[in-house]
Amino acid sequence: MTLAAVLFDLYGTLVEHGERPLSRRLPSALGVSRAAWMNLLRRGLLTTAFADEDAFVGTIARTLAPGRPDAVAICRGFLRTELDGMRLVPGTASLLNFLKRRGLKLGLVSNLASPFKEPVGRLGLEPLFDAFAFSCDEGCAKPDPEIYARAVARLDVEPGRALFVGDSVQNDVRAPAALGMRTAGVGAKGGDVTLSSVADLGLLDIQAPGFPPLLSPGDRVEVAGRRAVVVTVSPVADGEQGRYNLVYRIQARDGESPLVLYAKRFLLPETAHLEAFAYRLQALTGLPSCTAALHPGAEPLLLLTEAPGVKYEGPLTEDVARALGGHYAFAFLFSNGDIRPRNAFVSGGTVTLVDLEHCFFNLAIDTEGLERAERPETFDRMPKDELARRIKKRVLSRRATSRARRAFFADTPRHSPMDAAFQEGWVAFCSEQRGRARALTDVLLERIHTEPPLVIGTHGYRRAMAEIDVEDIRLRLALDPEAALDATW
């Protein structure tokens, strides 16, 4: 039975605590026993919907330290310190976005007091979930079966098609499993799988029996002629991830030598083949390039060597501007629609660009009514007049390419030394590719007729790369470099 929803615990699973003075220091600060505090927490605070923070801390002060004038201030200070110290577990935002875009419904089920709902909004979690069940609002708390039943009902899924993920064996594994849910323990033994971090979920095939990993420590990988064993896998920081895919940093060992790789899981799995080929083509043009390989399995992962240098943050130098001229020319010739500073790594005057999954898509072709838009022969055999009618727009418009150039050169005046260096890099690269145009188009033609097909484009125009795309590239390769530059920018 395929999964339709994933439900998560909050604290200890998606959100990590910093200092926890309210939970750990309040009893001694107020001069009461920890048992008295826990009794109040379990029998009142967790299952009561307080109107605001004042009502919450006022209840604690009156119950545990009646008549003590500083009790409210102590409670409030501890509460704010605890709330302000909460952070998302690394990789959480990217994982949740990925699961949601894969079509899974997401639920959040947590035992918490009213003020502890605040980080859900502040940390950006609220719009990612389809349903919530908080003990303070429900009047019941985990492991009471009622709170889980309400959550799955709000998601409109059967328990057998839901996965529950959390860090408590009793609350997040045993109780939901008793209702028929699949379970994943985070730092605790799960019924179906045990995770060291919630981010590990992003490298599992959760639609297959046993949740087999797509990549895990101990696996053997081969990239750039080196065979290595994976030692650790950790998510790239959420702020450095793209919008749709998941990226993990891999520490591996090739004998005694360390090897750093990156593994990319795509929202649309077939994109792995396209990006792997794009890196190969990038290297064939003479540009600095990472080496890519595909890690086989139920769903292909792109493995990528580490880009040399550091992520670009400026300042723009003439050497960097010249190198970028070559990369922008590549983007123009081969339709890379995602050239931006976050994808650039600089080492001296050398620039390496990553994230090439948007290459080769210039022609937005209407695929309505086509049974096999994922096959190149569908377009190769189509009458030319029909194919021409189906082309709705071109990605490489002057407006789009000018916007892309501003990503690096927004403050660069035309005819300045920096602009001259950029143009020099552009013209040199385009001139080189004109000399190898036949070889490049032969490589492209060979690849589009090799299995599996390369699938390009956005959701609205997604289709197989075909001979019409190679011809589109060939025409740009034949352009005079300086004329192409003038027409583009």
C-alpha positions in Angstrom: 0.0 0.0 0.0 1.5 3.3 -1.1 1.9 6.1 1.4 -0.3 9.1 1.0 0.8 11.1 4.1 3.7 11.6 6.5 3.0 12.9 10.0 5.7 14.3 12.2 6.4 15.0 15.8 7.7 18.5 16.3 10.2 19.0 19.2 13.2 16.6 19.0 12.3 15.7 15.5 11.9 18.8 13.3 12.9 21.4 15.8 15.9 21.2 18.2 16.1 22.9 21.5 18.8 25.2 22.6 18.8 26.0 26.3 15.7 24.7 28.1 15.4 26.7 31.3 11.6 26.4 31.5 11.7 22.7 31.3 14.8 22.1 33.4 15.4 25.0 35.8 12.0 26.4 36.6 11.2 24.0 39.6 14.4 24.9 41.4 14.0 28.6 40.6 10.6 28.6 42.1 11.6 26.3 45.0 9.2 23.5 44.1 9.8 19.8 43.4 10.2 18.5 39.8 7.3 16.2 40.5 5.0 19.2 41.1 6.1 20.8 37.8 5.6 17.6 35.8 2.2 17.0 37.3 1.1 20.6 36.3 2.6 20.1 32.8 0.9 16.8 32.1 -2.4 17.4 33.7 -3.0 21.0 32.6 -0.4 22.9 30.6 -0.2 20.4 27.7 -3.9 20.1 27.2 -5.2 23.6 27.9 -5.6 26.3 25.2 -4.3 29.4 26.9 -5.4 32.7 25.4 -1.9 34.2 25.4 1.5 34.1 27.0 0.3 36.1 30.0 -2.4 33.5 30.8 0.2 30.7 30.5 2.9 32.1 32.8 0.2 33.4 35.2 -1.2 29.9 35.6 2.3 28.5 36.4 3.1 31.2 38.9 -0.3 30.9 40.7 -0.1 27.1 40.9 3.5 26.6 41.8 4.4 29.8 43.7 1.3 31.6 44.9 2.1 34.9 46.5 5.6 35.0 45.2 5.9 38.4 43.4 8.7 37.5 41.0 7.2 34.2 39.9 5.6 35.6 36.7 8.8 37.4 35.6 10.9 34.2 36.2 8.5 32.1 34.2 8.3 34.6 31.4 12.1 34.9 31.2 12.6 31.2 31.1 9.9 30.8 28.5 11.3 33.4 26.1 14.8 32.1 26.4 13.6 28.6 25.6 11.4 29.7 22.6 14.1 32.0 21.2 16.7 29.1 21.2 14.7 26.8 19.0 16.0 26.0 15.5 15.1 23.7 12.7 17.0 20.4 12.5 19.4 20.8 9.5 17.7 19.6 6.3 14.2 19.9 7.7 12.8 22.6 5.4 14.2 21.0 2.3 12.9 17.6 3.2 9.4 18.9 3.9 9.2 20.8 0.7 10.4 17.8 -1.2 7.9 15.4 0.3 5.1 17.9 -0.3 6.1 18.5 -3.9 6.1 14.7 -4.4 2.4 14.8 -3.6 2.4 13.6 0.0 0.2 15.2 2.6 2.0 16.4 5.7 0.7 16.4 9.3 2.2 17.8 12.5 1.2 16.1 15.8 2.8 17.3 19.0 2.4 17.4 22.7 3.0 21.1 23.5 1.7 24.0 25.6 0.1 27.0 23.8 3.2 29.3 23.7 5.2 26.5 22.0 3.1 26.9 18.8 5.0 30.1 18.2 8.1 28.6 16.6 5.9 26.7 14.1 5.2 30.1 12.4 8.5 31.8 13.1 10.5 28.9 11.6 8.4 28.8 8.5 6.8 25.4 9.1 3.1 26.4 9.1 2.6 26.7 5.3 4.3 23.3 4.7 1.7 21.3 6.6 -1.8 20.2 5.6 -3.1 19.4 9.1 -2.1 20.0 12.7 -3.0 18.3 16.0 -1.5 20.0 19.0 -2.3 18.7 22.5 -3.1 22.1 23.8 -5.8 22.6 21.2 -7.1 19.0 21.2 -7.5 18.6 24.9 -5.7 15.2 24.6 -2.1 14.2 24.2 0.0 11.5 22.8 -0.1 8.5 23.3 -3.9 8.9 23.4 -5.2 7.3 20.2 -7.6 10.2 19.7 -5.0 12.7 18.8 -3.6 10.5 16.0 -7.1 9.7 14.7 -7.9 13.4 14.4 -4.8 14.1 12.5 -5.3 11.4 9.9 -8.9 12.3 9.6 -7.9 15.9 8.8 -5.5 14.6 6.1 -8.3 12.4 4.8 -6.1 9.3 4.7 -6.4 5.8 6.1 -3.9 5.1 8.9 -2.4 2.3 6.8 -1.3 4.8 4.2 0.4 7.1 6.7 3.9 7.2 8.1 4.6 8.7 11.5 8.0 10.1 12.3 9.2 11.0 15.7 11.8 10.6 18.5 9.7 8.9 21.2 9.3 5.2 21.2 6.0 5.3 23.1 4.4 8.4 21.5 5.8 8.2 17.9 6.3 4.5 17.3 4.2 2.2 19.4 1.1 4.3 19.7 0.7 5.2 15.9 1.8 1.6 15.0 -1.1 0.3 17.1 -3.4 2.3 14.9 -2.0 0.7 11.7 0.5 3.5 10.7 4.0 2.9 9.5 6.6 4.4 11.8 10.1 5.8 11.6 12.0 6.5 14.8 14.5 9.4 15.0 17.2 8.5 17.4 14.8 5.8 18.7 14.0 2.4 17.2 11.2 2.7 14.7 8.8 0.0 13.7 9.8 0.3 10.0 13.1 2.2 10.0 15.4 4.0 12.5 16.9 7.4 11.5 19.7 9.2 13.1 18.1 12.5 11.9 14.9 13.4 10.2 16.9 14.4 7.1 17.8 10.8 6.6 14.2 10.2 5.4 15.1 12.1 2.2 17.4 9.2 1.1 14.9 6.4 1.6 12.4 5.0 -0.9 9.4 5.2 1.4 7.1 3.8 -1.2 8.9 0.5 -1.2 8.6 -2.3 1.4 11.2 -1.9 4.1 12.0 1.7 3.1 15.3 0.7 1.4 18.0 3.5 1.4 19.0 5.0 -1.9 22.4 5.8 -0.5 23.8 5.1 3.0 27.1 4.7 4.9 28.9 1.6 3.7 27.8 1.8 0.1 30.3 1.7 -2.6 30.3 4.6 -5.2 32.4 5.3 -8.3 33.0 8.8 -9.5 35.8 10.2 -11.7 37.5 6.8 -11.9 37.7 6.5 -8.1 36.0 3.8 -6.2 35.2 4.7 -2.6 33.1 3.7 0.4 30.6 6.1 1.8 31.5 7.0 5.4 29.0 9.8 6.3 26.0 11.4 4.7 24.6 14.8 5.8 22.2 17.3 4.3 23.5 20.5 2.7 22.2 23.5 4.7 18.7 24.4 3.8 19.8 27.9 2.6 22.1 26.3 0.1 19.6 23.8 -1.3 17.6 24.5 -4.5 13.9 24.8 -4.5 12.9 21.3 -5.6 15.7 18.8 -5.0 17.6 17.3 -2.0 21.4 17.6 -1.8 23.6 15.7 0.6 27.3 16.0 1.4 29.1 12.7 1.2 32.3 11.9 3.1 33.9 8.8 1.4 37.2 7.0 1.5 39.1 5.7 -1.5 41.5 3.4 0.3 43.3 5.7 2.7 42.3 8.9 0.7 39.3 11.0 1.7 36.8 12.0 -1.0 34.1 14.6 -0.8 31.1 14.1 -3.0 27.6 15.5 -3.3 24.5 13.4 -3.9 21.4 14.9 -5.5 18.0 13.4 -5.3 15.7 15.0 -7.9 12.0 15.9 -7.5 11.6 14.3 -11.0 14.0 11.3 -10.9 14.7 11.2 -14.6 16.4 14.6 -14.4 19.5 12.8 -12.9 20.3 11.6 -16.4 20.0 15.0 -18.0 22.3 16.8 -15.4 24.9 14.0 -15.6 25.1 14.5 -19.4 25.2 18.3 -19.0 28.4 18.0 -16.9 29.9 15.8 -19.5 29.1 18.4 -22.2 30.4 21.2 -20.0 33.8 19.4 -19.7 33.9 18.7 -23.5 33.6 22.5 -24.2 36.7 23.1 -22.1 35.0 24.8 -19.1 36.0 23.9 -15.6 33.5 21.2 -14.5 32.7 18.8 -11.7 32.6 15.2 -12.6 29.2 13.5 -12.4 28.1 9.9 -12.1 24.8 8.1 -11.5 24.3 6.0 -8.4 22.0 3.2 -9.5 19.1 2.0 -7.5 15.3 2.2 -7.4 15.7 5.9 -8.1 18.9 7.3 -9.6 21.0 9.8 -7.6 23.5 12.2 -9.2 26.9 12.0 -7.6 29.1 15.0 -8.1 32.7 15.8 -7.2 33.3 18.8 -5.1 33.7 22.1 -6.9 37.1 23.7 -6.3 37.3 27.0 -4.4 34.7 28.8 -2.4 31.1 29.8 -3.2 31.1 33.2 -5.0 30.3 36.2 -2.8 32.3 38.8 -4.7 34.0 41.1 -5.4 33.9 40.8 -9.1 37.4 40.8 -10.6 38.4 41.0 -14.3 39.6 37.4 -14.2 36.3 36.2 -12.7 34.3 38.4 -15.2 36.3 36.8 -18.1 35.6 33.3 -16.7 31.9 34.1 -16.3 31.8 35.3 -19.9 32.6 31.7 -20.9 30.0 30.3 -18.6 27.3 32.7 -19.9 28.2 31.7 -23.4 27.7 28.1 -22.5 24.4 29.0 -20.9 23.4 30.7 -24.2 24.5 28.0 -26.5 23.1 25.1 -24.5 20.1 26.8 -22.9 21.1 26.7 -19.2 18.4 28.7 -17.5 19.8 28.6 -14.0 23.1 30.6 -14.0 23.4 32.5 -10.7 25.9 33.4 -8.0 24.8 30.6 -5.6 25.8 28.0 -8.2 29.3 29.5 -8.7 32.6 28.5 -7.0 35.7 30.5 -7.4 39.3 29.5 -7.1 41.7 32.3 -8.1 40.5 33.4 -11.6 38.8 30.0 -12.2 35.0 29.7 -11.9 33.1 26.4 -11.8 29.3 26.4 -12.1 27.1 23.7 -10.8 23.3 22.9 -11.1 22.9 22.2 -14.8 19.5 20.5 -14.6 17.9 23.2 -16.7 20.1 22.8 -19.7 18.8 22.2 -23.3 15.4 23.7 -22.8 14.8 26.6 -25.1 11.8 25.5 -27.0 8.6 25.4 -25.0 6.6 22.9 -27.1 2.9 22.2 -26.4 2.6 18.5 -25.6 -1.2 18.4 -25.2 -2.7 15.3 -26.9 0.7 13.6 -27.3 0.7 10.0 -25.9 4.5 9.7 -25.5 6.0 13.1 -24.9 8.8 11.5 -22.9 10.1 9.8 -26.1 12.3 11.8 -28.6 10.9 10.0 -31.7 7.5 11.6 -30.9 9.0 14.9 -32.0 11.5 13.6 -34.5 8.7 12.1 -36.6 6.3 14.9 -36.2 5.6 17.0 -39.4 7.6 20.2 -39.3 4.6 22.4 -39.7 2.9 20.8 -36.7 6.1 21.0 -34.7 6.4 24.7 -35.5 2.8 25.3 -34.5 3.4 23.6 -31.1 6.3 25.9 -30.2 4.7 28.4 -27.8 7.8 30.4 -26.7 11.5 30.4 -26.4 13.3 30.6 -23.1 16.3 32.4 -24.5 14.6 35.7 -25.0 16.6 39.0 -24.7 14.6 39.7 -21.5 15.5 36.4 -19.9 19.2 36.5 -20.8 19.5 40.1 -19.7 18.0 39.2 -16.3 20.4 36.3 -16.0 23.4 38.6 -16.7 22.3 41.0 -13.9 22.7 38.2 -11.4 26.5 38.8 -11.5 26.8 42.1 -13.4 23.9 44.3 -12.0 26.3 47.1 -11.0 28.7 46.7 -13.9 28.5 49.6 -16.5 28.7 48.8 -20.1 32.1 49.4 -21.7 33.8 49.2 -18.3 37.0 47.1 -17.9 34.8 44.4 -16.1 32.4 44.4 -19.0 35.2 44.2 -21.5 36.6 41.2 -19.7 33.2 39.5 -19.7 32.8 40.1 -23.5 36.4 38.8 -24.0 35.5 35.5 -22.2 32.2 35.2 -24.1 33.7 35.7 -27.6 36.7 33.4 -26.9 34.4 30.6 -25.7 31.9 31.0 -28.6 34.7 31.0 -31.1 36.1 27.8 -29.6 32.8 26.1 -29.8 32.2 27.1 -33.4 35.4 25.2 -34.2 34.1 22.1 -32.5 30.4 22.5 -33.5 30.2 19.3 -35.5 31.7 17.2 -32.8 29.4 18.7 -30.1 26.3 18.2 -32.2 27.3 14.6 -32.9 27.6 14.1 -29.1 24.2 15.6 -28.6 22.6 13.5 -31.3 24.1 10.3 -30.0 22.9 11.0 -26.5 19.3 11.8 -27.4 19.0 8.5 -29.2 20.5 6.6 -26.3 18.4 5.1 -23.4 17.1 6.5 -21.2 15.8 9.6 -23.0 16.8 13.0 -21.7 13.7 14.7 -20.3 13.8 18.5 -20.3 11.6 21.4 -19.5 9.2 22.6 -16.8 6.1 20.9 -15.6 3.9 22.6 -18.2 6.2 21.8 -21.1 8.0 18.7 -19.9 9.1 16.4 -22.7 12.0 14.4 -24.3 14.9 16.3 -25.8 14.8 15.7 -29.5 16.5 16.5 -32.8 14.8 19.8 -33.0 16.6 20.9 -29.8 20.0 19.8 -31.3 19.2 21.8 -34.4 18.3 24.8 -32.2 21.7 24.5 -30.5 23.5 24.0 -33.9 22.1 27.3 -35.1 23.4 29.2 -32.1 26.8 27.5 -32.5 27.0 28.9 -36.0 26.3 32.5 -34.9 29.0 35.1 -35.0 30.1 35.4 -31.3 30.0 39.2 -31.2 26.7 39.4 -33.1 25.3 36.9 -30.7 26.5 38.9 -27.7 24.9 42.1 -29.1 21.6 40.4 -29.8 21.5 38.7 -26.4 22.4 41.4 -24.0 
